[in-house]
């Protein structure tokens, strides 16, 4: 980007906090694990980026965390604490999780059977982690300095639609989103302060008992080495049905994970150098953020007999879910009939950045980019809370894990109704029209 003598259009502040668990606790992501983690392969971080217009009156704070996902309760606690301490509107704070399956659990009652002592350790880590995240937000807001922003896009191909990889499913269409959107934050002195990049693919190239950020963590480390003084932020895309493949090859797990991180770092480097137009796009204002919610309804609530049957299921996840659902069934509130679904739209000049909560299948990104422009639309997912899979119409009809089966394994009473995609896209169109 060319150097400017006029007032820069934005202010930006960056902060990083370590989120690595300080003692062995149970992990999240893979339900086969039957004990706490054993070692730390790479540390986990919370990275905060505060972006406002030059006046400082309008903007957004983005937090990118090496974490499988935050519960609704933890999300609300972070939002409310930041609002109280910093006066920052909770609707302009977006908490993204990389969805690494090599990090700690946020839902000990669902994902583990380690007893009260182990549950208490996870809950203590959650309290400490919340404090680290809040501190990062406060520091990023306090550190804001004049900045300019550039946007470009790259491509990478190691993300594969995993639904086709299952026996008897080769006939599935297998769409992917191979775009790598890149936002660069540059100081008044011309120094790169932050590199924010996205990709639609699960962080599941590792599946052992070691803590790590998986391939996104390796990518951030490699980008940081190439750009001293810059912080790399990974923001996942709509990759609920996308895996890095090949993966989990015995003896090759870490090598493959590092390789995917290196490929991503190379793709980001190319994007910073050139895109289809031959240059990085410099963004101007205004910077606006719109937040909204819709309601997604469960398809068919189970009765007590059905829930009791879950507790006899051979799968441990289903048994745990059955116990939780029975407790909720007998509570004063009963089983929920719906789930509140939040989303955001960030507009930075010509860039339209859409942030969807939860695990969203790839069709959402492809639809929204086709509607609003492939070159200037960025669709992210895994914004908190990260409580469920949200399938498209296509995946809902095909069924299977992402189509709704996964919800019964994580204390949801049933899958959502088929109109979920319609309701989410209507919410997004309403926010974009603002």
KATAVEN-V764942 format. One record per residue. N is the residue number from 1. RES is the residue in one letter. PHI is phi in whole degrees, 0 to 359 (NA if undefined). D_LAST is the distance of its C-alpha to the last C-alpha in Angstrom with 1 decimal. Layout:
# KATAVEN-V764942
{{N & RES & PHI & D_LAST} {N & RES & PHI & D_LAST}}
This chain:
# KATAVEN-V764942
{{1 & X & NA & 29.6} {2 & X & 287 & 31.3} {3 & X & 281 & 32.2} {4 & X & 240 & 30.6} {5 & X & 260 & 32.3} {6 & X & 283 & 29.3} {7 & X & 299 & 27.2} {8 & X & 288 & 25.3} {9 & X & 284 & 21.5} {10 & X & 226 & 21.2} {11 & X & 239 & 23.3} {12 & X & 219 & 24.2} {13 & X & 225 & 26.5} {14 & X & 233 & 28.2} {15 & X & 210 & 30.4} {16 & X & 227 & 32.3} {17 & X & 228 & 34.2} {18 & X & 287 & 36.8} {19 & X & 240 & 36.0} {20 & X & 294 & 39.2} {21 & X & 305 & 41.0} {22 & X & 269 & 44.1} {23 & X & 210 & 46.3} {24 & X & 299 & 46.5} {25 & X & 227 & 44.0} {26 & X & 289 & 42.9} {27 & X & 259 & 40.3} {28 & X & 247 & 37.2} {29 & X & 109 & 36.2} {30 & X & 242 & 39.6} {31 & X & 280 & 41.3} {32 & X & 288 & 44.7} {33 & X & 295 & 45.2} {34 & X & 234 & 47.8} {35 & X & 196 & 48.2} {36 & X & 294 & 46.5} {37 & X & 295 & 45.7} {38 & X & 251 & 48.8} {39 & X & 204 & 47.7} {40 & X & 249 & 44.9} {41 & X & 283 & 44.4} {42 & X & 217 & 41.6} {43 & X & 290 & 39.8} {44 & X & 251 & 36.3} {45 & X & 227 & 33.7} {46 & X & 247 & 30.5} {47 & X & 243 & 28.7} {48 & X & 247 & 26.1} {49 & X & 232 & 23.9} {50 & X & 261 & 22.1} {51 & X & 237 & 19.8} {52 & X & 223 & 18.6} {53 & X & 292 & 18.2} {54 & X & 304 & 21.7} {55 & X & 288 & 21.4} {56 & X & 80 & 20.8} {57 & X & 274 & 18.3} {58 & X & 230 & 15.1} {59 & X & 170 & 15.5} {60 & X & 213 & 16.4} {61 & X & 244 & 19.7} {62 & X & 247 & 20.6} {63 & X & 242 & 23.9} {64 & X & 251 & 25.7} {65 & X & 244 & 28.7} {66 & X & 280 & 31.7} {67 & X & 203 & 31.6} {68 & X & 288 & 31.6} {69 & X & 160 & 28.9} {70 & X & 257 & 28.2} {71 & X & 289 & 28.6} {72 & X & 297 & 26.3} {73 & X & 293 & 28.8} {74 & X & 293 & 29.0} {75 & X & 300 & 25.3} {76 & X & 297 & 25.0} {77 & X & 297 & 28.0} {78 & X & 295 & 26.6} {79 & X & 300 & 23.3} {80 & X & 291 & 25.2} {81 & X & 294 & 27.8} {82 & X & 294 & 25.5} {83 & X & 295 & 23.8} {84 & X & 289 & 27.3} {85 & X & 281 & 28.9} {86 & X & 243 & 26.4} {87 & X & 67 & 23.9} {88 & X & 264 & 21.1} {89 & X & 302 & 18.2} {90 & X & 299 & 18.7} {91 & X & 285 & 15.0} {92 & X & 247 & 15.2} {93 & X & 241 & 18.4} {94 & X & 241 & 18.6} {95 & X & 256 & 22.1} {96 & X & 258 & 23.0} {97 & X & 247 & 26.5} {98 & X & 292 & 28.4} {99 & X & 68 & 30.0} {100 & X & 299 & 33.4} {101 & X & 270 & 36.0} {102 & X & 242 & 38.5} {103 & X & 239 & 37.1} {104 & X & 285 & 37.7} {105 & X & 276 & 36.7} {106 & X & 255 & 34.3} {107 & X & 235 & 35.6} {108 & X & 299 & 39.4} {109 & X & 289 & 40.1} {110 & X & 264 & 38.6} {111 & X & 265 & 39.6} {112 & X & 212 & 43.0} {113 & X & 231 & 46.3} {114 & X & 272 & 47.6} {115 & X & 86 & 48.6} {116 & X & 300 & 47.7} {117 & X & 296 & 48.7} {118 & X & 290 & 46.5} {119 & X & 298 & 43.5} {120 & X & 297 & 44.1} {121 & X & 294 & 44.0} {122 & X & 296 & 40.6} {123 & X & 294 & 39.2} {124 & X & 294 & 40.8} {125 & X & 296 & 39.1} {126 & X & 302 & 35.7} {127 & X & 299 & 36.3} {128 & X & 295 & 37.4} {129 & X & 298 & 34.5} {130 & X & 303 & 32.0} {131 & X & 298 & 33.7} {132 & X & 296 & 33.6} {133 & X & 294 & 29.9} {134 & X & 299 & 29.3} {135 & X & 299 & 31.7} {136 & X & 297 & 29.9} {137 & X & 298 & 26.6} {138 & X & 298 & 28.5} {139 & X & 293 & 30.3} {140 & X & 298 & 27.3} {141 & X & 296 & 25.7} {142 & X & 289 & 29.1} {143 & X & 269 & 29.8} {144 & X & 300 & 26.8} {145 & X & 224 & 28.1} {146 & X & 306 & 26.9} {147 & X & 207 & 25.7} {148 & X & 233 & 24.2} {149 & X & 237 & 22.5} {150 & X & 233 & 23.4} {151 & X & 232 & 22.1} {152 & X & 211 & 24.4} {153 & X & 221 & 25.2} {154 & X & 238 & 28.5} {155 & X & 217 & 30.0} {156 & X & 210 & 32.4} {157 & X & 237 & 34.2} {158 & X & 274 & 35.7} {159 & X & 279 & 33.0} {160 & X & 236 & 34.4} {161 & X & 293 & 33.2} {162 & X & 288 & 35.6} {163 & X & 296 & 35.7} {164 & X & 287 & 38.0} {165 & X & 280 & 40.3} {166 & X & 271 & 41.5} {167 & X & 305 & 44.6} {168 & X & 78 & 44.3} {169 & X & 241 & 40.6} {170 & X & 297 & 41.2} {171 & X & 280 & 40.0} {172 & X & 296 & 36.4} {173 & X & 293 & 34.1} {174 & X & 68 & 33.1} {175 & X & 293 & 29.8} {176 & X & 221 & 28.9} {177 & X & 238 & 26.2} {178 & X & 265 & 28.3} {179 & X & 291 & 25.7} {180 & X & 236 & 26.0} {181 & X & 289 & 23.0} {182 & X & 226 & 24.2} {183 & X & 248 & 22.7} {184 & X & 250 & 25.4} {185 & X & 253 & 25.5} {186 & X & 238 & 28.2} {187 & X & 283 & 29.9} {188 & X & 298 & 31.0} {189 & X & 272 & 34.4} {190 & X & 85 & 33.2} {191 & X & 268 & 33.6} {192 & X & 286 & 31.4} {193 & X & 258 & 30.3} {194 & X & 209 & 28.1} {195 & X & 231 & 27.5} {196 & X & 254 & 24.8} {197 & X & 224 & 25.3} {198 & X & 226 & 24.5} {199 & X & 198 & 26.4} {200 & X & 264 & 26.3} {201 & X & 194 & 29.7} {202 & X & 299 & 31.4} {203 & X & 265 & 33.4} {204 & X & 227 & 36.5} {205 & X & 276 & 39.1} {206 & X & 236 & 41.2} {207 & X & 209 & 42.5} {208 & X & 248 & 45.3} {209 & X & 250 & 45.8} {210 & X & 251 & 44.7} {211 & X & 287 & 41.5} {212 & X & 193 & 39.3} {213 & X & 274 & 35.9} {214 & X & 59 & 37.0} {215 & X & 298 & 36.1} {216 & X & 298 & 32.8} {217 & X & 295 & 35.1} {218 & X & 295 & 37.5} {219 & X & 296 & 34.8} {220 & X & 299 & 33.5} {221 & X & 296 & 37.1} {222 & X & 294 & 38.0} {223 & X & 295 & 35.0} {224 & X & 299 & 36.0} {225 & X & 294 & 39.5} {226 & X & 281 & 38.5} {227 & X & 231 & 36.4} {228 & X & 304 & 38.3} {229 & X & 90 & 36.3} {230 & X & 254 & 33.0} {231 & X & 255 & 31.4} {232 & X & 264 & 30.2} {233 & X & 243 & 27.3} {234 & X & 258 & 27.1} {235 & X & 239 & 23.8} {236 & X & 291 & 24.6} {237 & X & 266 & 22.9} {238 & X & 278 & 23.0} {239 & X & 246 & 26.7} {240 & X & 300 & 27.8} {241 & X & 250 & 30.2} {242 & X & 240 & 31.1} {243 & X & 238 & 34.2} {244 & X & 286 & 36.0} {245 & X & 226 & 39.0} {246 & X & 287 & 41.9} {247 & X & 206 & 42.0} {248 & X & 55 & 44.4} {249 & X & 282 & 47.5} {250 & X & 308 & 50.3} {251 & X & 83 & 51.2} {252 & X & 238 & 48.3} {253 & X & 302 & 45.3} {254 & X & 292 & 44.9} {255 & X & 299 & 45.7} {256 & X & 294 & 43.1} {257 & X & 298 & 40.4} {258 & X & 296 & 41.4} {259 & X & 296 & 41.4} {260 & X & 295 & 37.8} {261 & X & 298 & 36.8} {262 & X & 292 & 38.6} {263 & X & 299 & 37.1} {264 & X & 296 & 33.6} {265 & X & 298 & 34.7} {266 & X & 295 & 36.2} {267 & X & 295 & 33.1} {268 & X & 296 & 31.0} {269 & X & 299 & 33.6} {270 & X & 295 & 33.5} {271 & X & 295 & 29.7} {272 & X & 290 & 30.2} {273 & X & 269 & 32.7} {274 & X & 202 & 31.2} {275 & X & 223 & 28.7} {276 & X & 299 & 28.7} {277 & X & 272 & 28.1} {278 & X & 93 & 31.0} {279 & X & 200 & 29.3} {280 & X & 291 & 26.8} {281 & X & 275 & 23.5} {282 & X & 275 & 22.9} {283 & X & 264 & 19.4} {284 & X & 242 & 18.2} {285 & X & 282 & 15.5} {286 & X & 282 & 13.1} {287 & X & 247 & 12.6} {288 & X & 234 & 9.6} {289 & X & 227 & 9.6} {290 & X & 234 & 7.7} {291 & X & 238 & 10.3} {292 & X & 204 & 11.2} {293 & X & 225 & 14.4} {294 & X & 227 & 16.1} {295 & X & 245 & 19.8} {296 & X & 253 & 22.2} {297 & X & 263 & 25.6} {298 & X & 289 & 28.9} {299 & X & 287 & 31.0} {300 & X & 205 & 34.4} {301 & X & 285 & 35.6} {302 & X & 280 & 39.1} {303 & X & 270 & 42.1} {304 & X & 297 & 44.6} {305 & X & 295 & 46.9} {306 & X & 295 & 44.3} {307 & X & 293 & 43.2} {308 & X & 299 & 46.9} {309 & X & 295 & 47.4} {310 & X & 299 & 44.8} {311 & X & 288 & 47.0} {312 & X & 255 & 49.8} {313 & X & 292 & 47.7} {314 & X & 293 & 49.3} {315 & X & 273 & 46.0} {316 & X & 298 & 45.6} {317 & X & 299 & 41.8} {318 & X & 293 & 42.2} {319 & X & 294 & 44.8} {320 & X & 297 & 42.7} {321 & X & 298 & 39.8} {322 & X & 298 & 42.2} {323 & X & 297 & 43.5} {324 & X & 293 & 40.1} {325 & X & 295 & 39.0} {326 & X & 295 & 42.3} {327 & X & 299 & 41.7} {328 & X & 291 & 38.3} {329 & X & 300 & 39.8} {330 & X & 268 & 42.3} {331 & X & 280 & 40.0} {332 & X & 302 & 39.0} {333 & X & 281 & 35.4} {334 & X & 72 & 36.7} {335 & X & 287 & 34.8} {336 & X & 289 & 31.0} {337 & X & 261 & 29.6} {338 & X & 204 & 26.1} {339 & X & 227 & 24.2} {340 & X & 283 & 20.9} {341 & X & 244 & 18.7} {342 & X & 264 & 16.2} {343 & X & 203 & 13.8} {344 & X & 223 & 11.5} {345 & X & 229 & 9.3} {346 & X & 251 & 10.7} {347 & X & 245 & 10.0} {348 & X & 236 & 13.4} {349 & X & 60 & 13.8} {350 & X & 277 & 14.3} {351 & X & 278 & 14.4} {352 & X & 253 & 11.9} {353 & X & 248 & 13.4} {354 & X & 258 & 13.0} {355 & X & 240 & 15.2} {356 & X & 255 & 16.8} {357 & X & 273 & 19.4} {358 & X & 77 & 23.0} {359 & X & 269 & 25.0} {360 & X & 249 & 23.0} {361 & X & 287 & 25.0} {362 & X & 295 & 24.5} {363 & X & 303 & 23.3} {364 & X & 300 & 19.7} {365 & X & 295 & 19.5} {366 & X & 296 & 21.3} {367 & X & 294 & 19.1} {368 & X & 292 & 15.8} {369 & X & 288 & 17.4} {370 & X & 294 & 19.0} {371 & X & 287 & 15.8} {372 & X & 241 & 13.9} {373 & X & 115 & 16.9} {374 & X & 291 & 19.9} {375 & X & 279 & 20.4} {376 & X & 232 & 17.1} {377 & X & 246 & 15.7} {378 & X & 241 & 17.1} {379 & X & 245 & 17.2} {380 & X & 251 & 18.9} {381 & X & 223 & 20.5} {382 & X & 61 & 22.9} {383 & X & 287 & 20.6} {384 & X & 281 & 22.4} {385 & X & 283 & 23.6} {386 & X & 248 & 25.4} {387 & X & 248 & 27.2} {388 & X & 195 & 27.3} {389 & X & 275 & 27.0} {390 & X & 233 & 24.2} {391 & X & 280 & 25.7} {392 & X & 284 & 24.3} {393 & X & 305 & 25.9} {394 & X & 301 & 28.4} {395 & X & 292 & 29.5} {396 & X & 301 & 29.6} {397 & X & 289 & 31.9} {398 & X & 292 & 34.1} {399 & X & 79 & 34.5} {400 & X & 86 & 36.1} {401 & X & 302 & 35.0} {402 & X & 290 & 31.4} {403 & X & 287 & 31.2} {404 & X & 150 & 31.9} {405 & X & 300 & 35.4} {406 & X & 297 & 34.2} {407 & X & 295 & 32.7} {408 & X & 292 & 36.1} {409 & X & 275 & 37.4} {410 & X & 226 & 35.0} {411 & X & 68 & 35.4} {412 & X & 270 & 32.8} {413 & X & 290 & 34.5} {414 & X & 194 & 33.5} {415 & X & 285 & 31.1} {416 & X & 279 & 27.7} {417 & X & 294 & 27.4} {418 & X & 293 & 26.8} {419 & X & 277 & 23.4} {420 & X & 303 & 22.0} {421 & X & 297 & 20.4} {422 & X & 301 & 18.9} {423 & X & 291 & 17.3} {424 & X & 292 & 16.0} {425 & X & 293 & 14.5} {426 & X & 296 & 12.9} {427 & X & 301 & 11.3} {428 & X & 294 & 10.1} {429 & X & 295 & 8.8} {430 & X & 295 & 6.8} {431 & X & 291 & 5.4} {432 & X & 295 & 5.3} {433 & X & 293 & 3.8} {434 & X & 285 & 0.0}}
